[in-house]
Amino acid sequence: MGDMADGPRTIDLFSGAGGLSEGFRQAGFRVGLGLDFDEEACNTHAANHPDAKVLCTDVRGVSGADLLSETGFGEVDVMIGGPSCQGFSTQGRRGAWASEDDPRNLLYREFARLVGELRPEWFLLENVPGLLWFDRGSFGRRVFAAFEAHGYRVAHKIVLAADYGVPQLRRRLLVVGTRTGAAFPWPRQTHMGAVRRDAIELWERRRQEKFPHLAPHRTLWDAISDLPVLPDGGGEEESRYRTMPQSEYQALMRGENSLLFDHQSPVLPQVHYDLIRHVREGQTWREIPVELLPERFAKIRRTDGTNLFARPERTRPSYTIITQFGNVTTGAYTHPIQDRAFSAREGARIQSFPDSYRFYGNLTSKYRQIGNAVPPLLARTMAEALLLAIRGESGEDVLAAKRDLLIPEQLELPAAV
Ligand SMILES: C[S@@+](CC[C@H](N)C(=O)[O-])C[C@H]1O[C@@H](n2cnc3c(N)ncnc32)[C@H](O)[C@@H]1O
């Protein structure tokens, strides 16, 4: 691992804070360029990937030649990217505003256009699973066809980040394509556990009996229990650890890092404080007396699965971290035992960013960049599988495998993706 001078050459489109870049860097890829039009995300990428150039511009105005000339690479081996995905959100208003005319839904075409121009041997596209079944299931096929038109074979999989050691029940769509005849070995899961709360014991029994080689899912507490108490929010951009790591995961995230960055959360407005004090660990807005709830809750059925104002449990993986995880009203982002939202660093831990990873911009922007990212650990797992494929060590050809569009599994949560 580490920086291999001759690692495969990569360009990261829609690079954001660089979660995808980070996983590929850790696996030994050379990330030559990140492209994003968000200036603060560009600053974050630049600071954490000093060997990569950053092109801070709208992807719609660049050509493949523009990208190459920035990198100094003669060609690109693997193109990676996660176009913005709010347009496919599976949360709420889907019917009302998700449409093919939403420009955010057409960014995959930019990715496909640049794959067509630069002709990398491989590409990896990350997105929300909703992309597959958007527009009554036809959208996924259109996305695959855009790459097939350039001569690529395409396969996809929906993965749960927790199954790969990320302490989070984050489901994402991964699309891999190649113009070579090589096989792609989808990484095997390393961890196992339930998504639904009512199936925890069942899954743990199954793991112990049939899959003892898999570790249990990492939990929220594995991820953040060592971070100092901030009773009502606040905190500073730069502070100190107060304890030793309390889990193997915390030691992994800390590495050689000595200062604690971004352990900060907004101070909770009184109105939110008055609401969340009714909610204990593992509970949601349903515990809040009806007369205290904001007006909009009158329309939500008490039986629906929404996770608003929830306090996640310490003993389970976190629910999906989204761009607004600093706001307790939007999901399960209240600290399990302190009256505040997760700090930016806690979000970064839940996303598997190393503690040495610095984020730039104001706190809102940091939350957005962290929530938008591909968890570096998941990215690294995919990068390692691509390394095997590039070196021709991948065994059976699973690229030719499943092409049918998956039906979404009934999830208890997350309320947001
Ligand atoms: C989901 S985030 C990508 C996160 C990134 N893959 C990571 O792992 O950190 C999508 C990014 O696309 C960027 N973006 C959206 N539209 C864009 C455009 N037209 N040109 C360039 N970047 C764009 C957004 O600023 C955002 O940072």
PDBQT file of the ligand as one rigid body, heavy atoms in Angstrom, charges set to zero:
ROOT
HETATM    1  C1  LIG A 501     -21.549  13.396  -4.595  1.00  0.00    +0.000 C 
HETATM    2  S1  LIG A 501     -20.364  14.657  -4.688  1.00  0.00    +0.000 S 
HETATM    3  C2  LIG A 501     -18.894  13.752  -5.048  1.00  0.00    +0.000 C 
HETATM    4  C3  LIG A 501     -18.159  13.257  -3.852  1.00  0.00    +0.000 C 
HETATM    5  C4  LIG A 501     -16.833  12.612  -4.162  1.00  0.00    +0.000 C 
HETATM    6  N1  LIG A 501     -16.928  11.536  -5.109  1.00  0.00    +0.000 N 
HETATM    7  C5  LIG A 501     -16.179  12.100  -2.890  1.00  0.00    +0.000 C 
HETATM    8  O1  LIG A 501     -15.995  10.890  -2.765  1.00  0.00    +0.000 OA
HETATM    9  O2  LIG A 501     -15.840  12.919  -2.021  1.00  0.00    +0.000 OA
HETATM   10  C6  LIG A 501     -20.725  15.400  -6.232  1.00  0.00    +0.000 C 
HETATM   11  C7  LIG A 501     -19.871  16.590  -6.575  1.00  0.00    +0.000 C 
HETATM   12  O3  LIG A 501     -20.194  16.996  -7.922  1.00  0.00    +0.000 OA
HETATM   13  C8  LIG A 501     -19.962  18.388  -7.994  1.00  0.00    +0.000 C 
HETATM   14  N2  LIG A 501     -20.648  18.866  -9.212  1.00  0.00    +0.000 N 
HETATM   15  C9  LIG A 501     -21.984  18.884  -9.441  1.00  0.00    +0.000 A 
HETATM   16  N3  LIG A 501     -22.229  19.369 -10.676  1.00  0.00    +0.000 NA
HETATM   17  C10 LIG A 501     -21.019  19.673 -11.216  1.00  0.00    +0.000 A 
HETATM   18  C11 LIG A 501     -20.638  20.214 -12.464  1.00  0.00    +0.000 A 
HETATM   19  N4  LIG A 501     -21.536  20.559 -13.391  1.00  0.00    +0.000 N 
HETATM   20  N5  LIG A 501     -19.323  20.371 -12.711  1.00  0.00    +0.000 NA
HETATM   21  C12 LIG A 501     -18.402  20.046 -11.767  1.00  0.00    +0.000 A 
HETATM   22  N6  LIG A 501     -18.713  19.524 -10.564  1.00  0.00    +0.000 NA
HETATM   23  C13 LIG A 501     -20.015  19.346 -10.297  1.00  0.00    +0.000 A 
HETATM   24  C14 LIG A 501     -20.512  18.915  -6.682  1.00  0.00    +0.000 C 
HETATM   25  O4  LIG A 501     -19.927  20.166  -6.365  1.00  0.00    +0.000 OA
HETATM   26  C15 LIG A 501     -20.119  17.813  -5.698  1.00  0.00    +0.000 C 
HETATM   27  O5  LIG A 501     -18.936  18.111  -5.001  1.00  0.00    +0.000 OA
ENDROOT
TORSDOF 0
